[in-house]
Structure formats: C-alpha cells, structure tokens
Amino acid sequence: MTPAADNPVLVVGAGPGDPELITVAGQKALAAAGLIVYAGSLVNPALLRAAPEQCRLVDSAGLDLEQIVEAMVEGHRQGLKVVRLHTGDPSLYGAICEQLDALDSRGVPWRIIPGVSAAFAAAAALGVEYTLPEVCQSLILTRAAGRTPVPAGEDLAALAAHGASLAVYLSASQAHKVSQALQQAYGPEAPVCVAYRVSWPGQRLVWTTARDLPADLERAGIDRHALILAGPGPATAAPGGGGPRAKSRLYDRGFSHGHRRAAEEA
C-alpha cells in the first residue's frame, strides 16, 4: 500500500457491538462512505445509521472472498469511498490479510482503522485488570482448534499452562475442549467468565468454573458470539473472589520515576 494513495479502501474495526465504541476515525469513515461492505452476521446494524442516505450497503455474510473483494474493487473504481466494516479489531480473527493481498494484486490502495476488541469491552464490563502486579503480566488472546486448526505450538492447553490471563475467542462451541485445557492449567474450580455479546443490548456475563463450563454454556444456550475468560486477571472479578491485590509501584509514594521523586520516609 502507498500511504499517500488517494481514496484508499478503509478497513474499519467496528468495535465489540455498542455503536458508541467505534473510534472517532471509524465513525467519520462511515459518515463519508459511498459503499460499506459489512460483516452482517457480526456487526451491529445500528452502526450503519451513521452512513449517508445514498450510501450502498453490502452484507458480506453470504459472500465468498472473491465476491467481497470484487465489491470493494468495483466501488473504488467508481470513485466511491469504500469501507470494509469488521467486528472488533480487524487484526484479530478478521481474515484481512487475504483481502488486503487481493486488493494489492488489483492495484487498489487500503488503510486500516483499528477498533476495540471484545476482550477489552469484557474487561470494562467486569472491572478487570488482565495484568496484575506481581501476579500476572501477560494476556493471551487465542482460540480452540475447531474446523480451523491451530499450529501445534499454540495448543490451548499449552498456552493456558503459562498461567497468564486468557481470552479465548470463537470457542463456545468447543466448550468441552476448552474446559479440559482450563482444568489442566488452573484447576477444576477455577473461575471462568463467559462474556456473551458483550456491549450489545443483550449482553450476558455468565460465571462458571473450568469444570462446569460445558454444562453451564449448554444451560445458557450459548454456542457462539461469546468470549471465554480465565486466569488470574478475570478471577479477581468472580463472585466471592478477589481479595487483596498487590499494588503497582507506579503510584507508590516511595517509588521514583521520570516524572516524580519518591517521598522521603518519615
């Protein structure tokens, strides 16, 4: 892509669902669009209200890659401002590389506008800090193997074994597999939260345990549109969980950094 190219196709992250959680840049792109190709099975239709009345809307849910790319290329060649609207952030499970490669092969410029991923909307809803001082300093974003395999080194059980905070995407239908991995890493009674359609009007935050995850998901009727959260960070928000947490040094009065000198001890 040439950064200075005129009228690039804009690949926009729509955010987790709430229309107010799209970025300002993303909202401006929608407001100026002449063509929006959107993931209709995932994107909140309320976001499309920002589009101009004359804007053409194309739902990509029933289209294959070639049809999606052709719609964007045709719109670009007609001089329209084209937006490819993805759920969450395009860099996570957005299958954008194949679309960008196809645009490149046709000489069509593009630019990406990032979005808010569901993992961060879920953290906000729960009041969770994924990276806790002296407890956990890593967050792993992953998915369980299903019809789309994962590399051997990224097996869910192996990743969970690190003991980090874990956000498992696209895996509610693989609840038994996820449950086994979480039990092995965190123990059968480890708290697990399922964030269903987080930030949407029908949002649900379902607490369960690593062992009971499959049964509770089935009972709740959840097999998609859900994020599974486990590990030290999410556990602090579990009902009856939490307890004292180590404080960071960032705001400790006895800790010096580039903008503050440590207070002298009394």
Backbone bond lengths (Angstrom), bond angles and torsions (degrees), N, CA, C in turn:
res aa  C-N    CA-C-N  psi(-1)  N-CA   C-N-CA  omega(-1)  CA-C   N-CA-C  phi
1 M - - - 1.467 - - 1.526 109.88 -
2 T 1.330 116.82 140.32 1.459 122.22 172.98 1.517 108.50 -96.09
3 P 1.345 118.66 115.27 1.463 120.61 -175.16 1.522 113.70 -54.91
4 A 1.331 117.21 -32.49 1.458 119.93 -176.20 1.529 112.78 -88.33
5 A 1.341 117.27 1.84 1.457 120.46 -176.59 1.528 110.42 -59.88
6 D 1.340 115.05 142.21 1.459 119.81 -179.78 1.522 110.91 -75.61
7 N 1.311 115.24 143.15 1.458 123.53 171.90 1.535 113.74 49.93
8 P 1.319 118.14 58.83 1.472 119.30 177.30 1.521 111.12 -70.69
9 V 1.325 116.37 153.18 1.459 120.84 167.14 1.521 107.09 -66.15
10 L 1.317 117.16 129.71 1.459 121.75 -178.75 1.527 109.98 -99.67
11 V 1.318 115.74 117.05 1.464 121.29 175.20 1.530 106.28 -92.47
12 V 1.322 115.91 111.82 1.469 121.10 -168.61 1.530 110.94 -114.15
13 G 1.324 115.62 130.55 1.457 120.62 171.79 1.516 110.01 -79.91
14 A 1.330 116.96 120.72 1.461 121.56 -175.99 1.520 112.89 -80.06
15 G 1.338 116.61 -11.50 1.458 119.21 -174.45 1.516 110.66 86.78
16 P 1.324 118.28 -176.00 1.463 122.34 -171.80 1.526 115.24 -77.50
17 G 1.326 117.74 -13.92 1.463 119.09 179.55 1.512 113.73 152.56
18 D 1.316 116.74 -49.12 1.462 121.00 178.23 1.530 108.96 -60.02
19 P 1.348 118.44 122.93 1.461 120.42 -178.39 1.518 113.72 -58.44
20 E 1.324 117.79 -22.61 1.453 120.18 -179.81 1.526 112.63 -83.09
21 L 1.332 117.19 -4.40 1.455 120.25 -179.65 1.528 112.95 -99.64
22 I 1.315 117.56 9.96 1.454 119.91 168.41 1.522 107.21 -78.96
23 T 1.331 117.88 151.98 1.460 119.43 -179.98 1.531 110.46 -71.43
24 V 1.319 115.55 162.47 1.465 120.14 176.36 1.530 109.48 -60.00
25 A 1.334 116.87 -42.54 1.459 120.65 178.76 1.522 111.18 -61.49
26 G 1.323 116.62 -40.49 1.457 120.26 178.67 1.515 111.85 -65.66
27 Q 1.325 116.82 -41.30 1.464 120.66 178.99 1.525 111.23 -65.03
28 K 1.336 117.09 -39.31 1.458 120.76 177.16 1.526 110.98 -63.79
29 A 1.330 116.22 -37.82 1.459 119.77 178.37 1.521 111.08 -63.51
30 L 1.328 117.22 -42.58 1.466 120.62 178.16 1.523 110.99 -64.04
31 A 1.325 116.09 -40.91 1.464 120.66 -176.95 1.523 112.66 -66.45
32 A 1.342 117.42 -22.57 1.464 120.82 -178.58 1.525 112.75 -104.46
33 A 1.327 117.40 1.63 1.464 120.90 -170.67 1.524 113.10 -73.23
34 G 1.332 114.50 145.17 1.460 121.01 170.12 1.511 111.61 -102.88
35 L 1.333 115.97 -20.54 1.458 122.70 177.62 1.522 108.26 -146.69
36 I 1.329 116.72 128.23 1.460 121.73 174.90 1.519 108.42 -121.21
37 V 1.319 116.20 119.20 1.460 122.06 173.71 1.525 106.09 -102.45
38 Y 1.317 116.87 110.18 1.464 120.63 -169.87 1.526 111.81 -122.49
39 A 1.317 115.52 151.67 1.462 121.79 178.27 1.532 108.71 -81.57
40 G 1.325 115.27 90.01 1.463 120.59 -170.87 1.508 115.17 -62.47
41 S 1.335 118.03 -25.53 1.461 120.48 -179.30 1.520 112.29 -78.21
42 L 1.346 116.90 -9.99 1.460 120.36 -173.93 1.524 114.04 -127.82
43 V 1.317 117.55 -33.19 1.461 121.69 -174.73 1.528 110.39 -81.60
44 N 1.315 116.08 135.64 1.468 121.02 177.30 1.535 109.20 -66.13
45 P 1.342 117.96 122.23 1.469 120.41 -179.33 1.525 113.52 -57.96
46 A 1.331 117.12 -23.60 1.464 119.99 179.94 1.523 111.72 -61.04
47 L 1.334 117.57 -25.89 1.454 120.72 178.80 1.525 111.89 -64.37
48 L 1.310 116.20 -29.01 1.469 120.52 -176.04 1.524 112.34 -73.26
49 R 1.327 116.90 -12.32 1.466 119.62 177.75 1.521 111.91 -66.10
50 A 1.336 116.47 -18.31 1.465 120.05 178.65 1.521 111.91 -76.04
51 A 1.316 117.33 -13.40 1.460 120.83 -177.02 1.526 111.22 -74.78
52 P 1.337 117.99 150.20 1.465 120.81 176.27 1.536 110.96 -63.33
53 E 1.313 116.03 156.03 1.465 120.84 -176.83 1.526 111.94 -58.41
54 Q 1.335 117.33 -35.83 1.457 121.26 -176.37 1.525 113.28 -85.35
55 C 1.329 117.49 -1.15 1.461 121.35 -177.36 1.529 110.79 -67.13
56 R 1.321 116.70 137.61 1.464 121.40 176.89 1.516 108.74 -88.44
57 L 1.323 117.68 132.54 1.460 123.85 -178.53 1.525 109.62 -111.79
58 V 1.325 116.91 127.75 1.458 121.82 179.52 1.527 108.31 -124.35
59 D 1.333 116.31 117.18 1.463 121.99 177.58 1.532 108.14 -82.40
60 S 1.332 116.50 118.97 1.464 120.25 -176.43 1.522 113.57 -87.45
61 A 1.339 118.04 1.13 1.466 120.51 -174.12 1.529 112.07 -57.20
62 G 1.328 117.20 -36.63 1.459 120.41 -177.47 1.515 113.88 -100.15
63 L 1.337 117.50 10.26 1.458 121.25 -176.19 1.528 111.24 -104.01
64 D 1.352 115.48 152.76 1.457 118.94 172.43 1.525 109.47 -93.41
65 L 1.320 116.19 177.83 1.462 120.93 -174.54 1.521 111.73 -57.11
66 E 1.316 117.57 -47.28 1.461 120.50 -177.08 1.521 111.37 -61.46
67 Q 1.324 117.32 -39.88 1.460 120.95 179.85 1.530 111.29 -67.81
68 I 1.323 116.52 -38.85 1.468 120.65 178.46 1.524 110.04 -63.77
69 V 1.327 115.35 -49.11 1.468 119.88 -179.13 1.521 110.47 -62.88
70 E 1.315 117.16 -42.41 1.464 120.34 -178.51 1.526 111.23 -61.56
71 A 1.341 116.44 -38.68 1.469 119.66 178.26 1.523 110.79 -63.05
72 M 1.340 116.91 -42.00 1.466 120.36 179.80 1.524 111.28 -68.55
73 V 1.326 116.88 -43.14 1.465 120.97 -179.21 1.521 110.53 -63.46
74 E 1.329 116.82 -44.97 1.464 120.72 179.73 1.527 111.13 -61.09
75 G 1.338 116.39 -44.70 1.458 119.83 178.63 1.511 111.79 -61.60
76 H 1.342 116.14 -42.81 1.465 120.47 179.02 1.518 110.83 -61.47
77 R 1.323 117.76 -43.46 1.467 121.37 -178.28 1.520 112.52 -69.33
78 Q 1.323 115.60 -21.68 1.470 119.91 174.86 1.519 111.82 -82.80
79 G 1.333 116.08 -1.78 1.458 120.61 179.49 1.511 114.60 84.03
80 L 1.339 116.84 12.02 1.463 120.28 179.65 1.529 110.49 -79.77
81 K 1.320 115.47 153.26 1.469 120.51 170.49 1.528 106.40 -82.71
82 V 1.329 115.57 111.46 1.465 121.72 -172.75 1.520 110.26 -100.18
83 V 1.327 116.16 130.97 1.462 122.56 175.30 1.525 108.87 -119.04
84 R 1.313 115.79 126.90 1.467 121.67 170.51 1.520 105.65 -101.74
85 L 1.334 116.17 108.75 1.460 121.86 -171.30 1.527 110.84 -98.77
86 H 1.327 115.29 115.11 1.465 122.53 -179.65 1.527 109.52 -108.72
87 T 1.327 115.93 154.35 1.451 119.70 174.14 1.523 110.30 -74.53
88 G 1.330 117.33 155.14 1.457 122.00 176.57 1.511 112.14 58.57
89 D 1.334 115.86 -131.15 1.460 121.69 174.17 1.521 108.01 -110.03
90 P 1.322 118.50 134.95 1.464 120.22 -175.79 1.520 114.69 -59.98
91 S 1.332 117.57 -23.54 1.460 119.54 -175.89 1.522 113.45 -75.86
92 L 1.335 117.63 -12.71 1.463 121.57 -179.60 1.523 110.25 -108.00
93 Y 1.319 116.35 109.61 1.461 122.48 175.72 1.530 112.09 53.13
94 G 1.335 115.60 34.44 1.465 120.44 -178.45 1.512 113.98 -96.74
95 A 1.340 118.23 -6.36 1.470 122.33 -177.71 1.527 111.12 49.12
96 I 1.339 116.39 41.21 1.466 118.57 -176.51 1.524 113.36 -86.38
97 C 1.336 118.20 -25.43 1.466 119.02 -176.35 1.522 111.27 -57.90
98 E 1.328 116.76 -43.07 1.466 119.69 -178.69 1.530 110.95 -66.71
99 Q 1.340 116.46 -32.23 1.460 119.15 177.36 1.531 111.21 -71.97
100 L 1.335 115.84 -41.66 1.462 119.81 179.67 1.523 111.08 -67.00
101 D 1.337 116.90 -39.09 1.461 120.16 177.52 1.527 110.33 -61.42
102 A 1.342 116.18 -40.31 1.461 120.18 179.93 1.525 111.09 -67.41
103 L 1.329 117.08 -39.27 1.458 120.00 176.72 1.527 110.37 -64.77
104 D 1.337 116.34 -42.83 1.463 120.54 177.77 1.525 110.77 -57.64
105 S 1.330 116.36 -43.05 1.463 120.06 -176.73 1.517 112.19 -66.74
106 R 1.329 116.50 -20.00 1.463 121.32 178.76 1.532 112.13 -101.53
107 G 1.324 115.89 4.92 1.456 120.05 177.99 1.513 114.12 72.60
108 V 1.352 117.37 25.36 1.465 121.63 -178.74 1.531 109.11 -100.49
109 P 1.332 119.14 121.35 1.463 121.25 179.53 1.523 111.72 -72.01
110 W 1.318 116.48 157.26 1.467 120.97 -179.46 1.524 109.77 -148.51
111 R 1.319 113.99 161.72 1.466 121.13 175.86 1.517 108.18 -148.74
112 I 1.325 116.27 144.80 1.467 121.48 -177.58 1.524 110.52 -106.34
113 I 1.335 115.56 133.22 1.465 122.12 172.21 1.529 106.78 -111.76
114 P 1.322 118.13 113.96 1.470 120.26 -174.43 1.525 112.27 -67.39
115 G 1.332 114.96 165.65 1.456 120.65 179.77 1.516 111.67 -137.15
116 V 1.320 116.66 174.31 1.466 123.26 179.04 1.524 108.88 -84.86
117 S 1.325 116.72 123.58 1.459 120.19 179.60 1.528 111.25 -82.58
118 A 1.326 115.54 157.10 1.467 121.03 -178.73 1.519 112.59 -59.83
119 A 1.332 118.02 -29.41 1.469 120.07 179.99 1.520 111.30 -60.83
120 F 1.315 116.71 -33.91 1.464 120.13 -178.04 1.531 111.19 -86.01
121 A 1.319 117.51 -30.13 1.463 119.86 172.46 1.524 109.82 -66.82
122 A 1.336 116.81 -37.76 1.465 120.34 178.63 1.521 110.68 -67.79
123 A 1.328 117.26 -41.00 1.463 120.32 177.77 1.518 111.08 -60.80
124 A 1.341 115.82 -39.69 1.464 120.21 178.77 1.525 110.73 -65.31
125 A 1.326 116.60 -42.17 1.463 120.39 -179.00 1.522 111.95 -65.27
126 L 1.331 115.83 -33.07 1.465 120.40 -177.05 1.523 113.24 -92.16
127 G 1.324 117.11 -15.58 1.455 120.01 -173.16 1.518 111.33 71.42
128 V 1.333 115.87 40.05 1.464 122.28 -174.11 1.523 110.96 -101.61
129 E 1.325 115.83 142.15 1.457 122.74 166.78 1.526 106.54 -110.78
130 Y 1.319 117.06 115.45 1.455 120.35 -177.15 1.526 112.36 -69.48
131 T 1.320 116.96 -29.47 1.468 121.78 -175.67 1.520 109.12 -111.04
132 L 1.313 116.29 99.80 1.459 122.82 -174.74 1.521 110.82 -99.28
133 P 1.332 118.62 131.73 1.466 120.80 178.53 1.530 111.81 -55.11
134 E 1.324 115.45 132.59 1.461 123.67 176.43 1.530 114.19 63.92
135 V 1.314 118.18 4.59 1.460 121.72 -179.59 1.526 111.05 -119.50
136 C 1.323 116.20 -53.02 1.461 121.49 -174.52 1.519 108.81 -154.82
137 Q 1.306 116.87 125.55 1.457 120.92 -179.08 1.528 112.64 -120.03
138 S 1.329 116.27 17.22 1.463 119.85 -177.88 1.529 110.42 -138.77
139 L 1.321 114.62 145.82 1.458 122.61 173.23 1.518 107.62 -124.01
140 I 1.322 116.93 124.91 1.456 121.91 178.87 1.525 108.70 -104.52
141 L 1.322 116.16 123.64 1.464 122.73 174.52 1.523 107.11 -103.52
142 T 1.316 117.88 121.40 1.455 119.78 -175.10 1.531 110.16 -154.93
143 R 1.315 115.36 -172.72 1.457 122.10 176.16 1.518 108.58 -148.84
144 A 1.331 116.02 158.75 1.460 120.45 176.33 1.527 109.18 -83.04
145 A 1.323 116.60 152.87 1.455 121.05 176.91 1.523 109.68 -69.05
146 G 1.320 115.72 132.60 1.461 121.57 175.92 1.513 108.04 -137.03
147 R 1.350 116.49 -128.83 1.458 118.92 175.66 1.523 111.05 -64.15
148 T 1.351 115.23 -30.12 1.464 120.29 172.17 1.518 107.53 -97.82
149 P 1.334 118.24 117.88 1.464 120.24 -177.92 1.524 111.32 -72.88
150 V 1.325 115.36 167.50 1.470 121.16 172.92 1.525 107.66 -117.82
151 P 1.336 118.38 154.12 1.471 119.99 177.61 1.521 110.78 -57.84
152 A 1.327 116.02 150.65 1.469 121.12 -176.14 1.523 111.99 -56.05
153 G 1.319 117.74 -37.54 1.459 120.73 -178.30 1.511 113.83 -75.79
154 E 1.338 117.24 -5.11 1.457 120.66 -179.09 1.526 112.08 -113.49
155 D 1.325 116.03 24.93 1.459 120.38 173.92 1.525 109.45 -54.16
156 L 1.332 117.05 137.65 1.460 121.14 -174.00 1.528 111.66 -59.05
157 A 1.313 117.67 -40.57 1.467 120.15 -179.98 1.525 110.74 -62.83
158 A 1.336 116.68 -38.99 1.464 120.23 179.94 1.517 111.27 -67.54
159 L 1.329 117.43 -39.50 1.461 120.42 178.57 1.527 111.18 -69.05
160 A 1.329 116.65 -43.08 1.468 120.06 -179.97 1.519 111.38 -63.64
161 A 1.328 117.38 -27.74 1.466 121.50 -178.82 1.520 112.59 -62.79
162 H 1.323 117.96 -17.97 1.465 120.03 176.79 1.530 111.76 -66.74
163 G 1.332 117.17 -20.43 1.459 120.51 179.99 1.513 113.73 78.08
164 A 1.311 117.63 12.00 1.463 121.90 179.38 1.525 110.25 -79.70
165 S 1.334 116.35 171.51 1.462 120.10 169.33 1.518 107.67 -67.12
166 L 1.326 115.90 143.81 1.461 120.65 -170.27 1.528 110.10 -133.47
167 A 1.337 116.16 130.15 1.463 122.06 173.99 1.523 107.23 -120.85
168 V 1.323 116.18 113.25 1.461 121.63 -174.19 1.531 108.87 -105.05
169 Y 1.321 115.46 112.56 1.459 122.53 -179.29 1.534 110.44 -89.61
170 L 1.330 115.70 158.96 1.470 123.06 165.58 1.522 113.75 52.28
171 S 1.325 117.45 35.76 1.463 119.38 -170.58 1.521 114.35 -134.68
172 A 1.324 118.15 9.58 1.467 119.48 -179.32 1.527 111.21 -61.33
173 S 1.330 117.60 -32.03 1.461 120.55 179.12 1.526 111.97 -76.75
174 Q 1.339 116.87 -8.14 1.461 122.27 177.96 1.533 110.21 -110.21
175 A 1.325 116.11 37.03 1.468 120.96 -171.40 1.525 112.94 -58.04
176 H 1.325 118.46 -39.13 1.469 120.13 -178.90 1.528 110.67 -64.46
177 K 1.323 116.31 -42.08 1.461 120.85 179.14 1.528 110.60 -65.40
178 V 1.334 116.83 -42.85 1.464 121.05 178.84 1.524 110.12 -64.39
179 S 1.319 116.30 -42.97 1.462 121.40 -179.78 1.527 111.45 -58.09
180 Q 1.305 117.57 -45.21 1.462 121.06 -179.54 1.528 111.30 -61.53
181 A 1.340 115.86 -43.30 1.461 119.88 -179.40 1.526 111.37 -65.72
182 L 1.333 116.77 -41.54 1.461 120.40 -178.20 1.524 111.27 -70.20
183 Q 1.323 117.38 -38.45 1.466 119.92 177.55 1.522 111.00 -62.29
184 Q 1.321 115.71 -41.90 1.456 120.41 -179.07 1.526 111.44 -63.53
185 A 1.340 116.14 -37.50 1.471 120.24 -175.16 1.517 112.93 -86.84
186 Y 1.334 117.01 -43.47 1.466 120.72 -171.01 1.530 113.76 -112.15
187 G 1.326 117.31 -12.55 1.461 121.34 -177.37 1.514 111.60 101.09
188 P 1.351 117.88 153.24 1.470 122.24 -176.33 1.521 114.22 -59.93
189 E 1.346 117.15 -32.82 1.461 120.28 -176.29 1.532 112.83 -91.53
190 A 1.300 117.87 3.85 1.461 120.62 -178.26 1.524 110.47 -60.30
191 P 1.333 117.74 132.92 1.469 119.71 179.72 1.524 111.62 -68.62
192 V 1.316 114.75 140.77 1.465 122.77 179.43 1.519 107.68 -135.10
193 C 1.316 116.79 135.42 1.464 120.25 176.74 1.524 109.25 -113.54
194 V 1.320 115.95 134.29 1.456 121.89 173.49 1.526 107.48 -106.51
195 A 1.313 115.77 114.26 1.470 121.37 179.59 1.523 108.02 -96.46
196 Y 1.320 115.53 105.33 1.472 121.43 -176.66 1.524 110.48 -97.21
197 R 1.329 116.35 124.28 1.462 123.35 179.54 1.535 110.56 46.05
198 V 1.306 114.98 50.87 1.460 120.91 -175.05 1.523 110.33 -60.66
199 S 1.314 115.92 134.10 1.474 128.53 -178.36 1.518 113.62 79.18
200 W 1.343 118.77 -6.65 1.462 121.70 174.72 1.541 108.85 -80.82
201 P 1.325 118.51 164.03 1.471 119.98 176.92 1.525 113.22 -56.53
202 G 1.324 118.24 -33.37 1.466 120.99 -179.01 1.506 114.08 -93.80
203 Q 1.321 117.28 24.87 1.472 121.49 -178.00 1.525 111.97 -55.32
204 R 1.342 115.25 138.18 1.465 121.09 172.60 1.528 108.94 -135.22
205 L 1.326 115.92 138.11 1.463 122.11 175.18 1.528 106.49 -116.74
206 V 1.318 116.17 105.47 1.463 122.36 -173.19 1.526 109.35 -104.91
207 W 1.328 116.29 117.18 1.459 120.74 177.45 1.518 110.54 -91.62
208 T 1.309 115.53 137.09 1.454 121.43 178.36 1.532 107.31 -149.53
209 T 1.315 117.19 -163.74 1.467 121.47 174.89 1.526 108.23 -122.01
210 A 1.319 115.37 167.04 1.464 119.43 179.01 1.527 110.35 -57.74
211 R 1.332 117.53 -39.10 1.460 121.19 -179.66 1.521 112.32 -71.01
212 D 1.326 117.39 -40.71 1.463 121.10 -172.44 1.529 113.59 -90.60
213 L 1.323 117.01 1.94 1.466 120.45 -176.56 1.530 113.27 -52.66
214 P 1.339 120.83 -50.99 1.472 119.56 -177.60 1.523 113.17 -60.43
215 A 1.335 116.15 -45.35 1.469 119.45 -177.98 1.512 111.37 -66.32
216 D 1.323 117.94 -40.48 1.462 120.29 -177.89 1.527 111.63 -72.20
217 L 1.324 117.75 -33.57 1.460 119.53 175.28 1.528 110.76 -66.59
218 E 1.321 116.33 -41.78 1.462 119.90 178.17 1.526 110.56 -63.83
219 R 1.338 116.43 -42.30 1.462 121.08 179.26 1.529 111.24 -62.63
220 A 1.322 116.39 -35.91 1.463 121.32 -179.16 1.525 112.94 -83.07
221 G 1.325 116.60 -8.33 1.455 120.20 -179.66 1.521 112.93 70.36
222 I 1.320 117.11 30.96 1.472 121.60 -177.70 1.528 109.23 -107.19
223 D 1.335 116.34 118.18 1.466 119.63 175.53 1.526 112.21 -135.95
224 R 1.338 116.37 8.27 1.465 121.01 176.92 1.523 108.78 -163.46
225 H 1.337 115.93 176.07 1.471 122.11 178.80 1.531 111.65 54.60
226 A 1.333 116.21 36.11 1.467 119.55 -176.01 1.520 110.27 -135.16
227 L 1.315 115.26 148.10 1.458 123.86 176.57 1.519 107.42 -115.84
228 I 1.330 117.64 131.69 1.455 122.25 -178.81 1.526 108.61 -103.93
229 L 1.325 116.59 121.82 1.462 122.42 -175.31 1.525 110.07 -114.49
230 A 1.320 115.62 133.80 1.465 120.46 179.58 1.520 108.98 -149.67
231 G 1.345 115.32 172.69 1.454 119.91 177.87 1.513 113.03 100.20
232 P 1.312 117.24 -176.70 1.473 121.96 -172.05 1.516 114.92 -59.95
233 G 1.332 117.92 -42.91 1.458 120.06 -178.37 1.518 112.54 -63.58
234 P 1.345 118.21 -59.98 1.465 119.91 178.82 1.524 113.53 -57.32
235 A 1.331 117.35 -32.97 1.475 119.99 -177.67 1.516 112.71 -60.81
236 T 1.332 118.13 -26.46 1.466 119.94 -178.49 1.519 112.49 -67.06
237 A 1.334 117.29 -20.53 1.463 120.63 -178.82 1.521 112.59 -96.98
238 A 1.328 117.59 -1.38 1.461 120.77 -177.75 1.523 111.18 -64.61
239 P 1.339 117.73 144.27 1.470 120.26 176.76 1.528 110.84 -55.44
240 G 1.315 115.77 126.15 1.454 120.49 -179.25 1.509 113.89 78.10
241 G 1.332 116.92 0.36 1.468 120.16 -179.11 1.510 110.45 -96.31
242 G 1.287 114.74 -151.18 1.464 119.19 178.24 1.511 111.25 84.41
243 G 1.326 116.44 -122.49 1.458 120.70 -173.86 1.512 110.06 93.36
244 P 1.331 117.51 -179.75 1.467 120.98 -178.57 1.521 111.31 -59.07
245 R 1.318 115.79 139.94 1.456 120.95 178.13 1.519 108.85 -120.04
246 A 1.319 116.02 145.80 1.463 119.66 176.29 1.523 108.98 -63.90
247 K 1.327 115.94 141.52 1.461 120.44 178.19 1.523 109.89 -91.19
248 S 1.327 115.01 148.05 1.460 118.67 177.53 1.521 109.58 -74.10
249 R 1.323 115.46 163.40 1.451 119.84 176.59 1.522 111.94 -83.30
250 L 1.319 116.51 -12.26 1.461 120.15 -174.03 1.523 112.41 -55.28
251 Y 1.340 117.55 -41.27 1.462 121.20 -177.04 1.529 112.74 -108.91
252 D 1.333 116.45 9.40 1.463 120.96 179.04 1.530 108.81 -69.79
253 R 1.325 116.80 127.12 1.473 120.51 -176.33 1.527 112.23 -64.52
254 G 1.320 116.41 -17.69 1.446 119.33 179.42 1.520 114.16 -96.16
255 F 1.327 116.09 9.88 1.465 120.31 -176.16 1.521 109.83 -114.66
256 S 1.322 115.85 125.76 1.465 121.01 179.30 1.521 110.84 -91.66
257 H 1.346 115.81 145.35 1.467 120.61 168.92 1.524 107.83 -148.10
258 G 1.303 116.75 -173.46 1.458 121.31 -171.80 1.514 115.71 -61.42
259 H 1.333 117.78 -15.86 1.458 121.02 -176.46 1.530 113.50 -120.07
260 R 1.329 116.78 0.02 1.464 118.54 -178.40 1.525 109.65 -153.78
261 R 1.301 115.78 136.73 1.470 121.13 175.56 1.529 109.09 -93.39
262 A 1.314 114.70 143.43 1.465 119.58 179.35 1.520 110.36 -63.37
263 A 1.343 115.32 138.95 1.459 119.48 175.73 1.522 109.00 -70.54
264 E 1.336 116.08 143.53 1.463 120.28 178.48 1.519 109.65 -69.38
265 E 1.307 114.78 140.78 1.464 119.00 178.82 1.516 109.39 -69.39
266 A 1.321 115.07 144.17 1.472 119.55 -179.59 1.525 109.85 -69.77
